[in-house]
Amino acid sequence: MGHNARPYPKKDAAQMRLKRFDPGNIRVSRGGGGGGRFPGGGGGKLGCGTLAIVLIGAVVFGVDPGQMLGTIESVQQQVPQSAPMQQGASNDSAQVCTANAYSLESCNALDSLNSTWEPLFRQADIRFEQPMLRFYNGTDRSGCGAAQSAMGPFYCPADQGIYIDTSFYDQLKRQLGAGGDFARYYVIAHEYGHHIQYLLGTNRQVREAQQRNPSQSNALQVRMELQADCYAGVWAGKHKDLIEPGDLEEGLTAASAIGDDTLMRNAGQRVSPESFTHGSSAQRMKWLKRGLDTGNEDACDTFSDMS
């Protein structure tokens, strides 16, 4: 496959048939707005989980990913593991969620994700808390520091918030060739996967391991990101009856487009596996598909199985 080849051909428009969200089942808020763009050297502390913040910034805005990786890796260790939930959830979820088509899709996905994961935690007798989905425009503040649209969607464990400027979806389609509703659901489901890791303590264990062995920091981060991809697939795999032909292709195309190797090539960078923080295109597609094929969260142990 060539460097710019798509793993699957484009499909005719189809929709994963998610039901409309119930405002009482989700926690959403509207964040700040502004025209702020991404400053060259990074911006504030970030949480553990991002879809591809650094390298998407490099592709779309010409930022040097090599310069930024160190900044993000160093501040991730500072994120508190036990912090109060972000305040200010909207009392009118319906209004926030119907601001545009993308926010509506995101809220539908959030409701489905909550209803999928909460029973699994209840069955395992593990405390479950819903994440906050926060929409913003341009710039905002999170419990992990500055939120800026060029970072891409991210999860902040300090306030258990999923942050997204929905204009990212236009960039995902236009700049990276990954459009379609299922590609967008994959984005939310991946960040939700980081919330699952936070609730299970995986996030804390990885941070502690990175501090003990800094030379393995990137490798451990890759395993955590691939597990979030797998968890995203598990959610979809538990709803195969709602998936239409071509949805899987959309998700795999998105996973391929944001692999570290593909993004490095597209940014004109030398592919440097030791600098990977999210995994190669092949790895991201594999773990997303494993989750979808099995529908089993136990199949997502990327820390003992990288085959």
Backbone bond lengths (Angstrom), bond angles and torsions (degrees), N, CA, C in turn:
res aa  C-N    CA-C-N  psi(-1)  N-CA   C-N-CA  omega(-1)  CA-C   N-CA-C  phi
1 M - - - 1.458 - - 1.520 109.26 -
2 G 1.306 118.80 131.94 1.451 121.74 177.43 1.508 111.84 -67.85
3 H 1.324 115.04 164.78 1.458 119.57 -176.07 1.512 113.01 -60.00
4 N 1.318 117.04 -33.09 1.462 120.39 -176.15 1.522 112.82 -104.46
5 A 1.330 115.75 8.69 1.461 118.53 -177.92 1.516 110.80 -72.23
6 R 1.315 115.28 147.35 1.456 120.26 174.86 1.520 108.46 -86.89
7 P 1.333 118.63 143.65 1.453 119.36 178.91 1.523 112.67 -67.89
8 Y 1.321 116.53 -24.15 1.455 121.36 -179.98 1.523 108.56 -144.14
9 P 1.327 117.72 153.64 1.461 119.54 176.21 1.513 111.14 -70.76
10 K 1.320 115.38 159.50 1.453 119.63 176.01 1.524 110.16 -63.48
11 K 1.287 116.20 149.53 1.453 120.68 -179.84 1.516 109.77 -111.70
12 D 1.317 115.17 165.64 1.450 118.97 171.36 1.512 108.77 -67.07
13 A 1.332 116.39 153.27 1.465 120.73 -177.25 1.524 110.04 -58.24
14 A 1.333 115.12 131.86 1.460 121.74 176.89 1.507 107.44 -149.42
15 Q 1.304 116.37 160.12 1.454 120.85 -177.66 1.517 109.72 -125.89
16 M 1.339 116.45 133.01 1.458 119.75 167.85 1.523 106.07 -67.36
17 R 1.297 117.72 127.13 1.452 122.00 -165.98 1.529 112.37 -84.88
18 L 1.311 116.98 64.94 1.453 120.92 177.22 1.530 109.89 -77.05
19 K 1.314 115.42 142.60 1.463 118.30 176.55 1.527 109.42 -72.69
20 R 1.315 115.37 159.77 1.459 119.99 178.34 1.532 109.31 -67.46
21 F 1.314 115.06 141.24 1.460 120.82 -177.26 1.526 111.55 -61.53
22 D 1.321 114.48 152.60 1.460 122.65 171.65 1.523 106.76 -100.95
23 P 1.336 119.59 117.28 1.464 121.26 -176.96 1.526 113.31 -54.75
24 G 1.322 117.15 -27.55 1.454 119.55 -179.41 1.519 113.80 -78.87
25 N 1.338 117.08 -7.30 1.461 120.87 -175.22 1.517 113.95 -101.84
26 I 1.326 117.78 -3.13 1.458 119.39 -173.49 1.518 110.83 -133.56
27 R 1.328 115.25 159.66 1.459 122.67 176.71 1.517 107.24 -118.03
28 V 1.316 116.06 113.60 1.455 120.70 -179.72 1.517 109.13 -133.19
29 S 1.313 115.91 159.18 1.454 120.53 174.37 1.522 108.46 -152.16
30 R 1.306 115.00 159.98 1.458 121.30 176.26 1.519 107.72 -106.14
31 G 1.306 116.28 126.10 1.455 121.09 -177.67 1.506 112.17 -92.64
32 G 1.318 114.61 -161.68 1.453 121.29 -177.60 1.506 112.00 -75.85
33 G 1.297 115.03 170.34 1.453 121.82 176.95 1.503 110.06 -133.13
34 G 1.301 115.30 162.07 1.456 118.37 179.31 1.502 110.03 162.83
35 G 1.300 115.49 168.82 1.448 120.03 -176.77 1.501 113.64 -96.13
36 G 1.323 117.68 13.15 1.447 120.09 -175.91 1.516 112.30 -61.43
37 R 1.312 116.23 137.14 1.453 120.63 177.10 1.515 108.98 -112.52
38 F 1.302 115.75 -177.29 1.450 121.07 -171.32 1.519 111.50 -80.78
39 P 1.328 119.73 117.37 1.447 120.17 176.50 1.518 110.69 -72.28
40 G 1.307 116.71 150.28 1.457 121.67 -170.76 1.507 115.07 -56.09
41 G 1.312 120.48 -30.69 1.442 120.00 -172.28 1.500 115.09 -103.93
42 G 1.313 119.52 16.95 1.455 120.76 -178.33 1.513 109.74 98.25
43 G 1.322 117.37 174.62 1.452 118.23 -177.02 1.504 113.09 -153.40
44 G 1.307 118.58 90.17 1.455 120.92 173.01 1.511 112.68 81.17
45 K 1.320 114.50 179.85 1.450 120.63 -178.20 1.522 110.15 -80.29
46 L 1.323 115.04 147.13 1.456 121.14 178.25 1.508 109.36 -120.60
47 G 1.319 114.71 160.90 1.447 119.10 176.91 1.508 111.17 -82.26
48 C 1.323 115.34 -170.55 1.456 119.00 -174.59 1.505 111.35 -73.63
49 G 1.308 118.63 -26.50 1.446 118.44 -165.76 1.503 114.80 -122.10
50 T 1.313 116.29 124.15 1.449 121.34 172.64 1.514 107.66 -137.18
51 L 1.311 115.49 155.43 1.454 117.88 179.20 1.517 110.26 -71.69
52 A 1.300 117.74 -47.38 1.463 121.70 178.50 1.514 108.99 -172.32
53 I 1.293 118.55 45.05 1.453 122.35 -168.70 1.518 113.81 -48.15
54 V 1.295 115.73 -56.96 1.454 119.18 -169.65 1.508 111.92 -64.77
55 L 1.318 116.01 -49.99 1.448 118.21 -171.79 1.515 112.63 -78.26
56 I 1.325 118.16 -28.84 1.459 118.11 171.76 1.518 109.05 -64.25
57 G 1.318 117.06 -39.95 1.455 120.30 174.91 1.507 111.18 -58.78
58 A 1.331 116.50 -38.21 1.453 120.09 -179.35 1.526 111.17 -66.53
59 V 1.329 116.01 -42.65 1.460 119.89 -177.46 1.521 111.32 -69.46
60 V 1.334 115.79 -46.25 1.458 119.76 -171.68 1.522 112.04 -81.88
61 F 1.327 116.94 -37.47 1.456 119.64 -171.38 1.527 114.12 -116.18
62 G 1.325 117.42 4.31 1.449 119.75 176.02 1.508 114.48 74.35
63 V 1.328 118.28 21.55 1.456 121.41 178.62 1.514 109.00 -78.62
64 D 1.315 117.48 144.37 1.453 122.33 178.69 1.521 109.07 -77.68
65 P 1.347 119.17 110.50 1.461 119.82 -177.03 1.512 112.82 -65.19
66 G 1.324 117.52 -33.30 1.449 119.80 179.42 1.508 112.21 -62.21
67 Q 1.324 116.66 -36.16 1.454 120.92 -179.74 1.516 110.95 -69.45
68 M 1.333 117.08 -33.99 1.457 120.90 -171.78 1.510 113.53 -88.85
69 L 1.323 117.71 -26.65 1.452 119.04 -175.69 1.514 112.22 -56.86
70 G 1.313 117.18 -42.89 1.456 120.56 -179.31 1.508 111.91 -62.75
71 T 1.336 117.30 -39.26 1.461 121.12 179.82 1.515 110.77 -61.82
72 I 1.321 116.36 -47.73 1.449 119.85 -176.81 1.523 110.89 -68.72
73 E 1.325 117.14 -42.97 1.454 118.85 -179.42 1.519 111.56 -62.43
74 S 1.321 117.53 -36.39 1.462 119.29 -177.16 1.519 112.13 -72.77
75 V 1.331 117.88 -36.76 1.460 118.40 -176.63 1.518 112.21 -81.84
76 Q 1.336 117.50 -20.06 1.459 118.31 179.78 1.516 111.27 -59.87
77 Q 1.323 116.88 -31.20 1.456 119.40 -177.73 1.531 111.15 -68.14
78 Q 1.335 117.73 -16.70 1.451 120.65 -175.05 1.523 113.26 -88.25
79 V 1.316 117.45 -7.56 1.460 120.07 -175.90 1.517 109.85 -69.59
80 P 1.331 118.81 125.31 1.464 120.32 179.54 1.511 111.29 -66.78
81 Q 1.322 115.87 146.22 1.460 120.15 -178.52 1.522 112.69 -91.60
82 S 1.299 118.08 -17.56 1.459 121.35 177.41 1.518 107.84 -132.51
83 A 1.292 116.10 104.64 1.459 121.04 -177.68 1.512 107.75 -141.60
84 P 1.328 117.77 154.62 1.457 119.85 -178.36 1.514 111.56 -64.65
85 M 1.311 114.93 150.12 1.451 120.19 176.08 1.518 109.69 -62.32
86 Q 1.326 115.05 147.94 1.461 118.46 178.42 1.521 109.39 -64.70
87 Q 1.295 115.53 136.36 1.453 121.21 178.54 1.525 110.29 -86.46
88 G 1.307 115.29 166.48 1.459 119.41 172.14 1.508 114.80 97.01
89 A 1.335 117.97 21.35 1.450 118.76 175.51 1.524 109.18 -59.04
90 S 1.295 115.13 138.01 1.457 119.30 -175.69 1.523 110.92 -67.12
91 N 1.319 116.60 140.44 1.448 121.46 173.36 1.517 111.58 -81.51
92 D 1.312 116.25 -6.81 1.454 120.86 -179.68 1.521 108.54 -126.32
93 S 1.324 115.42 73.56 1.456 120.28 -178.81 1.519 111.38 -58.93
94 A 1.318 115.89 -36.24 1.460 119.16 -178.05 1.526 111.05 -60.11
95 Q 1.325 117.00 -42.13 1.461 120.06 -179.27 1.522 111.11 -66.98
96 V 1.329 116.93 -42.72 1.462 120.53 -180.00 1.524 110.12 -65.12
97 C 1.305 116.67 -42.99 1.461 120.96 -174.03 1.520 113.30 -73.90
98 T 1.307 117.63 -23.07 1.466 119.76 -177.23 1.520 111.96 -103.13
99 A 1.334 116.61 18.60 1.464 119.67 179.21 1.523 111.47 -62.89
100 N 1.327 116.86 -34.97 1.465 120.82 175.31 1.526 107.89 -156.83
101 A 1.325 115.79 173.97 1.466 120.06 -175.76 1.516 111.81 -63.17
102 Y 1.334 117.09 -35.84 1.458 120.59 -178.75 1.530 111.76 -68.27
103 S 1.328 116.98 -41.70 1.455 118.54 179.11 1.526 110.70 -67.24
104 L 1.323 117.71 -34.27 1.459 120.61 176.81 1.527 110.40 -63.72
105 E 1.328 116.78 -46.08 1.463 120.36 176.57 1.524 110.88 -57.56
106 S 1.326 115.60 -44.02 1.464 120.56 -177.35 1.515 111.22 -63.01
107 C 1.330 116.98 -41.23 1.464 120.62 179.62 1.520 111.32 -69.21
108 N 1.320 116.95 -37.79 1.459 119.45 175.47 1.526 110.35 -60.86
109 A 1.335 115.66 -42.79 1.462 120.04 179.05 1.524 111.09 -65.71
110 L 1.331 116.58 -41.78 1.463 120.22 -179.51 1.518 111.17 -61.11
111 D 1.314 117.41 -44.68 1.462 121.32 178.64 1.525 110.04 -60.11
112 S 1.326 116.48 -43.60 1.456 120.51 179.90 1.529 111.08 -65.91
113 L 1.320 116.93 -40.88 1.465 120.72 178.84 1.524 111.20 -63.55
114 N 1.325 116.74 -44.48 1.467 119.82 177.55 1.526 111.32 -58.34
115 S 1.328 115.42 -47.68 1.462 119.38 -175.87 1.526 112.06 -70.94
116 T 1.329 116.65 -18.14 1.464 120.78 177.74 1.518 111.48 -84.48
117 W 1.333 117.15 -46.30 1.455 120.82 -172.51 1.532 113.24 -84.39
118 E 1.324 118.07 -34.40 1.461 119.13 -175.56 1.528 112.68 -58.66
119 P 1.324 120.10 -44.90 1.469 119.03 178.63 1.529 113.04 -62.10
120 L 1.329 117.27 -32.91 1.460 119.84 179.13 1.522 110.83 -65.92
121 F 1.326 116.86 -39.77 1.457 120.54 176.75 1.528 110.49 -67.43
122 R 1.322 116.34 -39.60 1.460 120.20 -179.82 1.530 110.33 -63.66
123 Q 1.324 116.51 -42.15 1.459 120.50 178.75 1.522 111.53 -63.31
124 A 1.330 116.50 -33.43 1.466 121.38 179.99 1.521 112.32 -87.22
125 D 1.327 116.80 0.35 1.465 122.63 -179.20 1.531 111.35 58.46
126 I 1.328 115.08 42.74 1.466 122.23 176.80 1.523 107.72 -116.46
127 R 1.301 116.55 134.53 1.465 120.73 -178.31 1.528 110.43 -62.15
128 F 1.314 115.05 135.33 1.466 121.03 179.55 1.520 109.87 -119.33
129 E 1.310 116.33 136.55 1.462 122.60 172.19 1.515 108.57 -129.99
130 Q 1.314 115.89 135.22 1.457 119.41 177.42 1.527 110.38 -70.67
131 P 1.329 116.68 144.96 1.460 118.88 172.68 1.524 110.29 -78.25
132 M 1.311 115.84 163.00 1.458 122.02 170.94 1.526 108.73 -94.35
133 L 1.317 117.46 130.98 1.457 121.72 173.09 1.519 107.77 -99.49
134 R 1.324 117.13 117.83 1.458 121.27 -175.10 1.529 109.82 -117.59
135 F 1.328 115.00 120.25 1.456 121.64 175.95 1.527 109.14 -94.23
136 Y 1.306 116.03 138.73 1.456 118.97 175.86 1.525 109.26 -145.90
137 N 1.306 115.48 170.55 1.461 121.06 -176.84 1.518 109.58 -129.03
138 G 1.314 116.52 105.06 1.462 120.98 175.83 1.506 113.49 89.58
139 T 1.329 116.67 -70.61 1.466 120.89 -178.82 1.520 109.97 -139.86
140 D 1.324 115.08 154.84 1.451 121.43 178.66 1.525 107.76 -163.35
141 R 1.314 116.57 178.71 1.451 122.09 173.55 1.519 108.55 -118.11
142 S 1.311 115.89 139.35 1.457 121.16 174.23 1.525 108.48 -120.78
143 G 1.324 116.36 173.34 1.445 119.88 175.52 1.511 112.76 -65.92
144 C 1.324 116.75 -10.49 1.462 122.55 179.02 1.528 111.75 -107.05
145 G 1.324 118.02 9.60 1.456 121.09 179.34 1.516 112.06 113.53
146 A 1.310 115.41 -152.97 1.458 121.01 -175.21 1.514 111.70 -66.44
147 A 1.322 115.78 140.29 1.460 122.51 171.16 1.517 106.90 -115.41
148 Q 1.316 116.68 126.61 1.456 121.41 -179.45 1.513 108.90 -134.62
149 S 1.310 115.72 144.16 1.460 120.14 -170.14 1.520 112.42 -58.85
150 A 1.341 118.15 -32.80 1.457 120.19 -176.97 1.520 112.57 -72.80
151 M 1.326 117.28 -9.25 1.459 119.18 175.37 1.524 111.16 -71.85
152 G 1.308 116.80 -21.00 1.445 119.58 -170.72 1.517 109.93 79.92
153 P 1.316 117.70 174.53 1.468 121.12 178.76 1.524 110.76 -62.31
154 F 1.332 117.14 145.15 1.459 119.54 176.54 1.514 110.50 -151.17
155 Y 1.330 114.44 161.18 1.455 122.51 176.53 1.516 108.42 -110.64
156 C 1.330 116.12 133.41 1.454 122.10 178.66 1.525 108.55 -112.19
157 P 1.330 118.49 112.88 1.468 119.54 -179.25 1.523 112.95 -69.38
158 A 1.328 117.73 -22.45 1.461 120.19 -177.63 1.516 112.29 -63.28
159 D 1.332 117.80 -33.00 1.462 120.32 177.44 1.529 112.06 -124.87
160 Q 1.340 116.00 11.49 1.460 122.18 179.55 1.529 110.68 51.98
161 G 1.309 115.36 45.10 1.456 121.22 -177.07 1.513 113.03 -113.58
162 I 1.327 115.62 139.21 1.462 122.84 170.28 1.526 106.28 -100.44
163 Y 1.315 116.87 119.01 1.461 122.45 -174.73 1.523 109.87 -109.30
164 I 1.330 114.63 132.88 1.460 117.70 178.95 1.522 110.93 -152.45
165 D 1.313 114.39 132.95 1.455 122.36 164.47 1.525 104.86 -94.65
166 T 1.322 117.30 113.79 1.464 120.16 -171.02 1.529 113.20 -65.73
167 S 1.335 118.07 -11.76 1.461 118.86 174.04 1.530 110.61 -64.59
168 F 1.331 116.65 -16.31 1.467 120.47 175.62 1.525 111.23 -56.33
169 Y 1.326 116.66 -34.65 1.457 119.30 -176.78 1.532 111.56 -65.70
170 D 1.322 116.70 -33.18 1.460 119.12 175.15 1.517 110.41 -66.89
171 Q 1.334 116.98 -39.50 1.459 121.08 177.44 1.525 110.67 -66.10
172 L 1.331 116.05 -39.90 1.455 120.05 179.07 1.527 110.61 -58.86
173 K 1.313 115.80 -40.80 1.462 119.69 179.56 1.520 111.93 -76.71
174 R 1.328 116.43 -47.19 1.458 120.81 -172.53 1.527 112.54 -74.84
175 Q 1.338 116.60 -45.47 1.459 120.59 -174.13 1.522 112.74 -87.95
176 L 1.325 117.13 -32.18 1.456 119.89 -173.99 1.517 113.68 -114.45
177 G 1.317 117.08 -1.19 1.458 120.28 175.34 1.509 114.85 68.60
178 A 1.340 116.43 26.91 1.465 120.46 -177.26 1.519 109.35 -121.10
179 G 1.313 116.27 82.74 1.451 121.22 179.66 1.516 111.29 -103.22
180 G 1.315 115.75 -178.00 1.461 121.44 177.91 1.512 112.36 102.72
181 D 1.330 114.96 152.58 1.464 119.40 -175.15 1.522 112.35 -64.68
182 F 1.339 117.79 -37.43 1.454 118.80 -177.34 1.523 111.59 -70.04
183 A 1.317 117.39 -31.01 1.464 119.83 173.82 1.523 110.45 -62.05
184 R 1.329 116.27 -39.15 1.471 119.92 179.14 1.532 110.89 -71.61
185 Y 1.335 117.03 -37.51 1.461 119.10 176.16 1.530 110.77 -63.07
186 Y 1.314 116.07 -36.44 1.471 120.69 177.81 1.523 110.61 -59.53
187 V 1.331 116.92 -39.84 1.462 120.82 179.06 1.526 110.56 -58.70
188 I 1.328 116.67 -51.82 1.467 120.53 -179.18 1.525 110.37 -64.75
189 A 1.331 117.02 -42.60 1.464 120.44 -177.04 1.519 111.37 -66.05
190 H 1.327 117.48 -33.68 1.472 120.51 176.47 1.527 110.50 -64.91
191 E 1.329 116.77 -47.53 1.469 118.76 179.14 1.525 110.90 -64.68
192 Y 1.319 116.87 -35.29 1.460 120.60 175.34 1.533 109.60 -62.96
193 G 1.321 116.40 -34.57 1.455 120.00 176.76 1.518 111.92 -59.21
194 H 1.336 117.07 -35.40 1.471 119.92 176.22 1.530 110.83 -67.97
195 H 1.324 116.65 -31.45 1.463 119.55 175.60 1.527 109.92 -65.57
196 I 1.318 116.46 -41.14 1.463 120.38 176.58 1.524 109.89 -59.26
197 Q 1.319 116.98 -43.51 1.463 120.88 178.51 1.519 111.47 -62.28
198 Y 1.321 116.50 -37.32 1.465 119.78 177.58 1.524 110.42 -64.42
199 L 1.333 117.05 -46.47 1.457 120.62 -177.90 1.528 112.28 -65.07
200 L 1.339 116.37 -32.60 1.459 120.59 -179.17 1.523 112.96 -84.71
201 G 1.330 117.24 -9.83 1.459 120.44 -178.79 1.516 113.91 88.04
202 T 1.330 117.81 2.58 1.459 120.75 179.64 1.523 111.05 -62.11
203 N 1.316 115.48 -41.87 1.462 120.86 179.31 1.525 110.67 -55.92
204 R 1.315 116.89 -49.35 1.468 121.12 -178.78 1.525 111.07 -62.19
205 Q 1.323 117.11 -43.86 1.457 120.46 -178.66 1.528 111.33 -63.17
206 V 1.330 116.38 -39.26 1.463 119.67 179.25 1.520 110.86 -66.84
207 R 1.337 117.18 -42.89 1.459 119.76 179.40 1.537 111.18 -62.19
208 E 1.322 116.11 -40.54 1.460 119.52 178.77 1.524 110.66 -65.04
209 A 1.330 116.84 -40.45 1.464 120.62 178.64 1.521 111.18 -66.29
210 Q 1.322 117.24 -36.98 1.464 120.26 177.97 1.524 111.23 -65.65
211 Q 1.309 116.28 -38.04 1.459 119.58 178.90 1.521 111.32 -68.40
212 R 1.331 116.89 -36.13 1.461 120.10 178.74 1.516 111.83 -71.58
213 N 1.323 116.24 -32.75 1.466 120.89 -174.88 1.521 109.66 -137.29
214 P 1.331 117.68 76.47 1.477 120.94 -175.63 1.518 113.56 -57.30
215 S 1.312 118.52 -27.76 1.469 120.00 -178.46 1.529 111.62 -65.95
216 Q 1.341 116.99 -20.02 1.461 121.07 179.15 1.522 112.56 -101.81
217 S 1.325 116.51 11.73 1.467 120.05 -174.43 1.522 112.22 -58.55
218 N 1.338 116.50 -49.13 1.462 119.25 -178.51 1.526 111.60 -65.52
219 A 1.330 116.64 -41.22 1.466 119.82 -178.23 1.526 110.86 -63.19
220 L 1.321 116.35 -39.68 1.464 119.69 177.88 1.518 111.06 -67.99
221 Q 1.340 116.29 -37.66 1.459 119.94 178.17 1.523 110.73 -62.83
222 V 1.334 116.58 -41.28 1.457 120.60 178.08 1.522 110.37 -58.40
223 R 1.328 116.73 -44.73 1.463 119.87 -179.00 1.524 111.46 -62.61
224 M 1.339 115.97 -36.80 1.459 118.69 179.32 1.526 110.83 -69.75
225 E 1.325 117.42 -39.82 1.461 120.17 179.24 1.526 111.07 -66.42
226 L 1.324 116.67 -40.82 1.460 119.16 179.33 1.524 111.10 -66.86
227 Q 1.330 117.24 -33.64 1.455 119.11 175.79 1.531 110.95 -65.00
228 A 1.345 116.61 -39.07 1.461 119.69 176.24 1.526 110.72 -63.40
229 D 1.331 117.73 -36.46 1.465 120.61 174.23 1.523 110.43 -61.63
230 C 1.337 115.82 -44.00 1.462 119.99 -179.79 1.524 110.81 -63.92
231 Y 1.329 116.96 -42.66 1.463 119.86 177.82 1.530 110.95 -60.97
232 A 1.330 116.41 -37.19 1.470 119.36 176.01 1.525 110.08 -60.75
233 G 1.332 115.49 -41.82 1.451 119.34 178.23 1.521 112.58 -66.32
234 V 1.333 116.81 -36.40 1.467 120.62 178.41 1.518 110.58 -59.47
235 W 1.332 115.78 -45.30 1.468 118.98 177.87 1.523 110.67 -56.09
236 A 1.339 116.37 -48.46 1.469 119.37 179.89 1.521 110.84 -65.13
237 G 1.338 116.03 -37.68 1.457 119.85 -178.59 1.515 113.27 -64.70
238 K 1.310 116.85 -27.07 1.462 120.97 177.94 1.533 111.35 -80.92
239 H 1.323 116.65 -3.20 1.467 121.05 179.86 1.527 110.48 -131.20
240 K 1.317 115.82 40.60 1.464 119.29 -177.97 1.518 112.29 -61.11
241 D 1.331 116.02 -24.69 1.462 118.91 179.37 1.520 112.10 -69.13
242 L 1.325 116.96 -15.85 1.466 120.82 -179.61 1.525 112.77 -98.15
243 I 1.332 116.15 -8.38 1.460 120.27 -175.92 1.522 109.88 -86.92
244 E 1.319 115.68 131.55 1.450 121.37 179.32 1.526 110.02 -98.82
245 P 1.329 117.01 161.30 1.460 119.63 178.73 1.527 111.18 -54.36
246 G 1.288 116.05 131.99 1.463 120.72 178.99 1.510 113.80 99.22
247 D 1.350 119.12 -18.64 1.459 120.17 179.87 1.526 111.51 -61.33
248 L 1.325 116.52 -44.35 1.461 119.53 179.01 1.520 111.07 -58.97
249 E 1.330 116.00 -40.63 1.464 119.53 179.35 1.526 111.20 -61.43
250 E 1.336 116.54 -39.28 1.463 119.93 177.52 1.529 111.00 -61.95
251 G 1.328 115.84 -44.75 1.459 118.93 -179.51 1.506 112.12 -65.15
252 L 1.326 117.74 -43.41 1.458 120.58 -179.32 1.521 111.36 -68.52
253 T 1.327 117.15 -34.15 1.460 119.73 175.57 1.517 110.58 -62.95
254 A 1.334 116.66 -42.48 1.466 120.24 178.32 1.520 110.53 -64.84
255 A 1.340 117.44 -43.98 1.460 120.73 179.86 1.527 110.86 -61.58
256 S 1.317 116.45 -39.70 1.463 120.27 178.18 1.519 111.60 -66.62
257 A 1.328 115.92 -40.61 1.470 120.36 -175.64 1.516 112.39 -65.59
258 I 1.336 117.89 -26.37 1.460 120.09 -176.85 1.525 112.74 -108.57
259 G 1.330 116.78 17.61 1.454 119.15 170.90 1.527 109.91 -66.70
260 D 1.326 116.35 146.03 1.465 120.09 -177.60 1.520 112.43 -57.02
261 D 1.331 117.14 -42.37 1.466 119.19 -177.55 1.517 111.63 -65.67
262 T 1.330 116.87 -42.08 1.463 120.38 179.78 1.521 111.29 -65.20
263 L 1.328 116.89 -43.53 1.456 120.48 -179.66 1.527 111.50 -66.94
264 M 1.322 117.33 -36.61 1.466 119.85 177.17 1.529 110.51 -64.18
265 R 1.328 116.21 -44.44 1.463 118.94 178.82 1.532 110.84 -61.55
266 N 1.324 115.71 -45.58 1.464 119.59 -177.91 1.520 112.07 -65.96
267 A 1.321 116.74 -25.59 1.466 120.95 177.89 1.518 111.85 -87.75
268 G 1.325 116.95 2.78 1.455 120.21 -179.59 1.509 113.68 76.57
269 Q 1.324 115.79 20.91 1.462 120.69 -178.53 1.531 110.53 -100.15
270 R 1.313 115.34 154.23 1.456 120.16 172.08 1.519 108.72 -70.09
271 V 1.328 116.60 135.44 1.460 119.81 178.19 1.520 108.63 -70.70
272 S 1.321 115.13 119.92 1.461 121.82 -174.17 1.530 108.72 -126.52
273 P 1.332 118.12 91.55 1.467 120.49 -176.03 1.528 113.81 -55.21
274 E 1.327 117.11 -31.75 1.458 118.57 179.65 1.524 112.01 -67.71
275 S 1.329 117.87 -16.17 1.458 122.03 178.12 1.528 112.82 -95.90
276 F 1.321 116.96 -3.06 1.463 119.82 -179.72 1.530 109.71 -59.83
277 T 1.324 115.56 139.22 1.466 120.87 174.23 1.523 112.12 -124.74
278 H 1.324 117.20 -9.50 1.466 119.96 -177.45 1.526 112.94 -126.84
279 G 1.314 117.45 -17.30 1.447 120.70 -179.64 1.518 112.19 108.03
280 S 1.310 115.80 156.95 1.455 121.12 179.45 1.522 110.60 -72.13
281 S 1.308 115.98 167.32 1.466 119.92 177.04 1.519 111.05 -58.39
282 A 1.332 115.90 -42.79 1.469 119.37 -179.17 1.524 111.00 -63.86
283 Q 1.330 117.15 -41.13 1.461 120.00 179.09 1.521 111.98 -65.33
284 R 1.318 116.47 -42.51 1.458 119.59 -177.50 1.523 110.87 -66.13
285 M 1.328 116.69 -41.23 1.461 119.34 176.72 1.523 111.18 -64.21
286 K 1.342 115.92 -41.30 1.462 119.55 -176.74 1.523 111.90 -62.72
287 W 1.338 116.55 -44.96 1.462 118.62 -175.30 1.529 112.21 -76.91
288 L 1.323 117.57 -31.92 1.457 119.55 172.66 1.527 109.73 -62.33
289 K 1.313 116.15 -44.77 1.469 120.30 -178.41 1.527 110.81 -69.58
290 R 1.335 117.92 -34.95 1.462 118.60 178.41 1.528 110.51 -61.88
291 G 1.320 115.76 -44.04 1.458 118.90 177.77 1.507 111.88 -61.97
292 L 1.323 116.45 -42.90 1.460 120.17 -178.27 1.526 111.06 -67.80
293 D 1.331 116.78 -41.81 1.469 120.10 -177.51 1.529 111.62 -66.43
294 T 1.331 116.45 -38.36 1.463 119.76 -174.45 1.519 112.52 -91.75
295 G 1.334 117.63 -32.85 1.461 120.36 -172.98 1.514 111.89 59.87
296 N 1.335 116.18 25.48 1.461 121.41 -172.60 1.525 109.34 -128.13
297 E 1.327 115.79 115.58 1.463 120.01 -178.80 1.530 112.52 -62.97
298 D 1.325 117.92 -24.02 1.465 120.66 179.27 1.525 111.84 -69.93
299 A 1.323 117.33 -15.07 1.463 121.13 178.75 1.520 111.84 -82.66
300 C 1.342 117.16 1.95 1.464 121.42 -172.63 1.528 113.57 -103.79
301 D 1.327 117.38 27.93 1.461 120.45 -179.74 1.519 109.80 -82.64
302 T 1.315 116.45 80.13 1.463 121.29 -179.65 1.521 111.95 -72.18
303 F 1.315 118.04 -12.68 1.463 120.45 -176.54 1.516 112.61 -82.19
304 S 1.331 117.49 -21.94 1.453 119.67 176.89 1.519 112.42 -114.84
305 D 1.320 116.02 -7.76 1.472 120.28 -177.29 1.508 109.31 -138.40
306 M 1.320 116.58 103.51 1.467 120.31 175.18 1.512 110.77 -114.55
307 S 1.324 117.11 16.86 1.462 121.07 -179.11 1.517 110.39 -67.59
